Amino acid sequence: MREPELRQHLVEICHRLYRQGYIAAGDGNVSAKLEDGERVLVTPTGFHKGFIKEDDLVICDLHGKLLKGKHKPSSEFLMHELVYAERPEMGAVVHAHPPITVGLALAGVSLAQCILSETCLVLGAILTAPYSTPTTHEVPDILRPFVRQTNAVVLDRHGALTYGRTLDEAYNRHEAMEHAAKITHAARVLGPVAPLPPREVAKLQQLARDLGIPRAPDPCTLCNACPNGTGGPIPLPITGGEEQLVDAVVRKLRGEN
């Protein structure tokens, strides 16, 4: 998509996030790669995305260096940089604060289990990453193994992150995640929720591959929802970098405390 059309579409996505109630005030940020794949159109820091205009958007490189525009790129661009580095096939990133998704995470309810066939097909497991301080390097350090393993990540006490090959795909994944959260919440109010059997999950994963829907390189290591049937990701350290996260995963897989 050429720059003028991409500006128009990115602004519409921002307005849609606001209309859907996924952001408020200065919440959220959205980015998308330009045609050359080396520059990124991104929302500026401190702007209300529900009323943002095309001229407000800025262009930076893949590391967040401002190339064009009157404002600073989003203060949370580190998340976008991480996605583009770890998943180079992705062309857009959406970060917002969908209330039901975030509310479930606050209550300790994971969306990792594959409950809905559509969600499993489009997103795979929705993992919850441990808390990290927004706008700091803690965020990419904590998120890196999660970004490698899923197309939708819940950030504990913060929000959620989705990404896709196009801006529409990145946004649609965010909407699908919040829709799954609403259904999960409604179902849990009425009674226990059983996940799809592992065999059915495997069939959906194969269907996704057949349809060309990008799958994360390793979608199961951090999830742990299918083997024990209780759902929820492997407990991970609240603080620390990628090495501590990997160590925690290895210990869990070995059956160590």
Summary of the structure (lengths in Angstrom):
residues: 257
radius of gyration: 17.7
end to end distance: 49.6
largest distance: 54.1
contacts: 861
relative contact order: 0.13
helix: 44%
strand: 14%
